[in-house]
Amino acid sequence: MATVLKSLSVGDGAVDDEFLKYRLRALFREARHAARAIEIGDQVSNDDLDDLHQLLGHRPADWFTGEAELEAFVLADAETGTYDEELLVLFHKRNLRAHQLLGPPGSAMATHLPIQTFR
């Protein structure tokens, strides 16, 4: 599906209407996101649960339960900040995994460009 949408929005077979090109390109991106979620989504969830196992001392049964337990853990630690460093590492790893869901390696959506310095 993504290939067909891309062929209609860019290249020799592209449609002439600019708004239609825009919509086709948006649909192409959505199709790529869905394909990427199908491709690696289960592994991302399993890796998140494995990380929670290290933090919580047990592996939650599923992603939804893991999110609820993580929220409770963060709220319980909020006052003391005892686990701030561990949580920082955990959230960084989860953010990197979430970024992988945007597209395959090398795609424009999954490429992180450095921020311009203001010096």
N, C-alpha and C positions, 0 to 999 in steps of 0.2 A: 504494500500500500504506500509506504513512504517513497519508494522509487517512482511509482506512477505520479504521485503528487509533485515530487521534485521535477520530473520531466515536463510537467505541465506549467511549472512556474519559472523555470530557467532553461536556457539553451535554445536549440533550433526549433523544438516543438512547443515552445512556450506560447501561451495565449497573449493577445495584445492588450487586453484590458488591465490597467494598473491595479485597480482595486481587486480584481479577481486574482491577479498574481500575488498580491499581498495575502489574501485569504488562503490561497493554495499553499503559500509558504508557511503560514501559521498552522494549517492542517498537517503539513509535512513534519513540522517540529513536534506537534502533538503525537503524531504516529511514531516518530522516533523515540519520544519519551515513553510511550506505552510499550514499544518493542524493547527498550532498554530495561524497563521495570520487569517485563516478562523474562528477559535474559538473565538479569542478576539480582532481581528483587528478593528472592528467597535467600540467597547467600548473604545479602546485606542484612536482612532480618536476623538470620542465624548468627552472623558476626556480632550484631548488636546484643543479642541474647547471651552470647559467650562472654562479651565484655561485662555485662550485668552480673553474670555468674561470678566473675572475679571480684566485683565490687560488693555484691550483696551476700556472697557465700552460698548462693543457690541459683540455679538457672530457672527463670520464670517459665511457665508453661507455654506462653505465646507472646507475640510482640505487644499486644494490647495490655496484657497483664504486666509485662516488663515496663511499659511506659508508666503505668499507675504506680508500680513499686518504686521506680526511679523518682517520680515526683514526690512520693512520700519520703524517700530517703533524703532528697535535696531539702525539703522543707524541715525535716527533723535536724538536719545538719546546719541550717541557715544561721542560727545564732552563734555557734562556736566556730564554724568553718573548718572543722577538723579534717574534712575530706576534700577541701578546695582543690588541692593539687591533683588528686585522683579524678575528681569530677572534671577538671579542666582537660586532662588527657582524654577522658572518656568522651566529652562533648566534641573535642577536636577530631577524634577518630570518627565519630558519628557524622560530623559535618563533612569530612572528606568522603565518606561513603555516600552520603546524600548527594554530594556533588557528582559522583560517578553515575548516579541515576539520570543525570541530565542528558547524557549522550555517550557514545563510545569514545575511547581515548583518541585524542587528536581532533575531535570535532570542535567547532567553534563554541558550542554551548558548554563543553566540558573543559575548555582551556581557560586557565586562570591567568589573566594578564596582570603584571605588576602595576601597582598604583603609582602614578607619576609623583615624584617628590616636588615639594614646593620650596626648595632652597634656592 
